[in-house]
Structure formats: C-alpha cells, structure tokens
Amino acid sequence: MTDRLNRAIRFVRNHGVLLPTKIVLQKLLGPLYTGVTLSRIADLVSRNNIPEYLVRLCPVAINQAWAARVTPMDRLACQVLAKPFTALEIGTWFGEGSTQIWGKYLKPGSQLILCDTWSKYFSERDMDVAPAYSLMNNLYHVALNSTLKKVYELERVTGGEIVVIRGRASHVMEHLKPQTFDFIYIDGSHYYEDIRRDIDLAKTLIKDGGCICGDDLEVTLSSPEVEALARENIDKDFIYSTLANGTPVNFHPGVLLAVFEEIGVVNQEHGFWWAWRKGGSWALDPPGGRLQ
C-alpha cells in the first residue's frame, strides 16, 4: 500500500494534477480535441487588464510620471528622440509612466531597452514607515505583466523595437556596450549606493552628446544643512523634514547625493533632472542649443 501511494505521489509530482483532466478530454473528444479553444481562452485571459484595474483601486500609483513632470520629460524627449535612437530606461514599474513618454517617439530603426528587477526592493525599515511600500513590494508580478502588454502595443503602433530585461540595473549595465546610448533614463532604486552605481555605469554607456536624465530629485544641494540631512538619512528611500529656519524639505536623500556626486549641477524641473555628456564633462545645454 505504501509503495503504491508513493508511486501515485511521484506520478502527480512529475506530471501535474491537470494531467487526468487532459486525458479525460482526449478520451471524450477524440480527434476533435486539439486544445485550440483552451489555448485561445488562455491567451485571452493573459491579455486582459483586470489585475491592473484592481491595482488602481489600491493606494498605489502605477503611473509614476507625475503630471507636473510630464511636460519637461516630453519636451526633452521631443528633442533628444526626434531621430532614430537607442535608449535605456532603468526602472519601468507598470510601463505606464515614463515608458509611454519615450515609447511614443519610437520609430523604425529605434530601440528602447527597459530594465527593472520586478521584485521586492524596499527595505523593511521603509515598509514599517510607509505602508504603501509594502503594497508596491507585492505588485511586481502584476507590474511585469502590465509592462509586457504595453510593449507589444507600442511596438505595433510605432514600428520600433523594445527589449525587456529583468535584473538589477548594475548587473545588466555591466554587460552593455560602452558609448552605445543616445538617451538613458534612471528611475530604479532610490537608495544611495544603488543609484550612485546606476549613474556611474550609465556614464560609461552614454554617447558623447547623449543625454542622461532621471526622476525624484526634488531639492538641490543648496546648503551644508541639506547635505547633512541627506547623509543622516542615506539608508532611507524618502524623508520628510524641516530645516532650522522652519522650511519644510521632503526629498529622496540617495538621489540627491548620487546625482550631485556623480554628475554635479543638472537641469531640474519638478523633480525631473537631466544633463548632456560633453567630452569628459557635463553640460546643461544640448549640442544644438537650449531646449525650447
């Protein structure tokens, strides 16, 4: 009896619990059983947006391109991505925000590479402070599927190519060809060591005259007090604080320090930042003059 039970357990483990159902269908339908209908149903279910609709009811933003930032992002994209381009986006989330901005400028001969971990990345400390982080940490599977749907649609509409890579940005960028990209957008992990490494590697990948940009730079390194505040909270994603003069400052400390250490002064508008590679240094203006 024990041997037969063990054999049955091994059978189910090796062949799956659905196998008996499959055998029954084959016996009942005979040559009519092709699996076409079932495969069509499976495909239809995979394409529907019910998971995204459910997430929209949660206190989590699946579109991280805040309204005020869309204008400078689109203005920059209009100039930098006017011709066929090669671009890299670090941090895609649901494919709803920045991906859609760059994606609408895709054209035949252009390539957009999307890189994201699509996994849990907020620290336990941050999740204890902000419950929304816990929700975001548990949505990576839905976010990846949402992105894939957006990719197929963008490619169909634009004729450009989109490559999706799942992995840590620093690990992925180490394997990309130097001086390949016209445009790199960085909005992955906001923790200091992560984003500093992302920017450092992006500097090796951008072409001369190319543009590096990113999100979540809410303040400038305007005083020793701001810098001290950032360094005191370097292990946090975001902080709410007040300066000695009573001025409130809410910002991502890791992003602030990494951008100014790796690049220096950058253009900044509503948290969106950008700069151009110019030889061995960085410029606020593009090769062809200021943005209109």
Summary of the structure (lengths in Angstrom):
residues: 292
radius of gyration: 23.6
end to end distance: 80.9
largest distance: 82.7
contacts: 858
relative contact order: 0.12
helix: 47%
strand: 18%
